[in-house]
Amino acid sequence: MKKWIVMALVALFALPSLAENFTPEQGKQYQSVELPRAANKQVIEFFSFYCPHCAAFEQEYKIPQKVRSGLPEGAEFVQYHVNFLGRQSENLSRAWAFANVSNTTDKVEDALFNATQAGKINSMDDIRQVFIDAGVSAESFDGGINSFAVNGWVNQQNQAFEQYKQQIEGVPAFFVNGNQKLLVEGFKFDVSDNNGIAQFAEHYAQTVLYLLNK
């Protein structure tokens, strides 16, 4: 069985590629993968609430937000939760599907990251409480978590992972237009340098948007 690992994002030095006038390079910041090109412009991120680097991407670096704010008209950005990290991964994937179907991702995403990272998610009841604390009614959660629409989103999420799994070595994993993969190791930075961290986030998002229009 393939051993899943979480990508290490941090290095203790900056690379010349992080200089001003940054232009992404194939083989360094991204690579083509043997998958069909998407019919429409799209960005897919595979992530896990158990993954500390995914939490950093979302909460500290705000890369998903930067990508979303720069999307060209007609482009789509979808985030899929994976099932290979942590005992409650399948329940968290279902919860993420419910959040998408109920348009509550903004309410619960940070809370789910925080609770999972703190080791507080041990059952679906714990997940339910996170939603309730975030302002989602118990009735809405109970009536929706196993609904037809959520089941469909769970299936979509699982099918996407099956399609890309041979290309996923760890999370977070970003794919653009179906056949371009971001190479996180091409964006090394100095963890003690706030400017380096900000530049990493900007360049990562820039590369995603560059590939969308390539």
N, C-alpha and C positions, 0 to 999 in steps of 0.2 A: 504494500500500500504506500502510496506517495506520502511523504512526510510533509505536513503543512507547517510553514514557519511564518512568523510575523516579520515583515521587513524592518531592518534597522535603518532609521532615517538620518541619524545624526553622526557626523564625523567631526573631528577636531581641527579641521582646516578648511579653507575656502578654495574653490577651484577657479582658474582663470575664466571658465565659462560663465561665472557669475559677475563678470565685469559689466559696465554699462554697455548699451547698444546690444543687448542680449538677443541672439538668434538661436532658436533650438536646432540641434543637430541630430540627424538620424544616427542611431547607434550609440548616442550619448544620452540624450534626454528622452528619446522615444525610439520605437522600432516597429516595423510592420510585422503582423502576425498572419498566419495562414487561416484566416477566416474571411467570410464574404464581407464586402463593403456594404454598410447599411444603406437602405434606399433613401433615407432622410438623415439630415445632420443630427447626430446624437452623441451624448456623453453618458457612459455608464460607470458608476463607482461601485465596487464591491467592498463592503466594510463589515465590521463586527463591533457591537457594543462592548465586547470583551477586550478589544484591541486598544492599547493605550495610544498607539500612533494614529489610529483612526480618530480617537478623541481629540488628539492634538490637531489633526487636520481640520476638524470641525470647530473646536472651541478656541484654540490658540491661534493657529495659522489662518483659519477661516477661508480655506481654499475652496470648499464647495460654494460658499457665498460669493467669492470672487468670480468663480466660473459662472454661476447662475446670473450674476449681474451683467456679465459680458456676452451672454448668449446672443447670437444673431437671430433675427426673426425666423421663426419656423423650426428652430433647433430645440432639442429636448435633452434634459439632464435628469437621469434616473439613478437613484441610489438603492442598491439591493443588499440586504443583510444575508450573510453566509451562515451555514450551519456547522462549520467544522471547528469552531472555537467555543469551549465552555459547555457545561451541562444543560443550560437553559437556552442554548442557541436556537433550537427549533421554536420554542415558545416566543423568544425575542423576534425571530423572523416573522412569526404570525402577528405579533404585536405591531411590528413595523408595517406589515401589510394593512392592518386595521388603521394605523395612523394615516397611511396614504389614502385609503378609501374614505376615511372620515375627515380628511383635510385637517388633521391635528398634529402633523409632524412638527410644526413650529412650537407647539405647546409642550411636546413630550420628548423631543430628541435629546436635548441637554440633560433632562432629568433621567432618561433611560441610561445615557452614558454615565452620569454621576453615580447612580444606584448600582449599576453593573460593575463599574470600576471599584466601588467601595465594597463589593462582595455582598450586597443586600438583595440580589435577585436569586432566589432559591426555588421559586415556583411561579405559576401563572397568577396566583393570588398576589404575590409581591409586585408583579408587573401591573396587575389591575389597580393596585393601590397607587402606583406611580401615576397612572392615567387620572385617577380620581383626584389626587393631590394637585395635578396640573389643570384641573377644571373640567375634565371630561366626566359626564355623569355615569354613575354605576349602571343605570339602565341602558345608556348608549353602548357602554363597553360590553355588558353582558349580552345585549341583543345583537351586537355586531361582530364579536371576535370570531365566531364560527359561521358567519353568514356566507351566502353564495358568493357575494362580491369579494370578500376577504379570501375565501378559498381560491377564487380565480387569481387573485393577486399573488397568493402564496405559490400557486402553480407557475405563474409567470416568472416569479423570482427564482424558483428552483430550475426552471427550464433555461433561464439565462445563465445560471451558474453551470449547468451541464454543458452548455454551448462553449463557455469560456474556460472551464476548469483546467484544461491542459496548459493554459497560458497564465494561470494564477499561481504564483509561488508564495504569496502572502498577501495580506491586506494592510492598508488600503491599496486597491488596484483600480486604475483608471484606464478605460478604453474609449477611443474616439472614432466615430464613424465606423465602428464594427471591427476595423482591421489595423488600428494603430494603438499601441500600448505605451503608456508612460513608464519610463525607467527611473525609479526614484533615486537610484544610486548615482545618477547623473546630476543631482541637485544637492551636493554636499555643502555643508556650511558649519560655521563655528557656533556651537550651542551656547557659548557664553557671550555672543555678540548679537545684540538685539537687531542691529542693522542687517546682519547676516541672515537671521531668521526671517525678517521681513522680506528680504530680497529672495530667499528661497520660496516663500509663499507666492510672491509676485511672479517669479519666473515659472513656477509650476503651473499657475493659472494661465499665464501667457502662453505656455506651450500647449495646453489643452485648447485654448481659443485659436491659436495658430493652426493646429491640426484640423479643427472644425472647418476652416476655410481653405484647406490645402487641396 
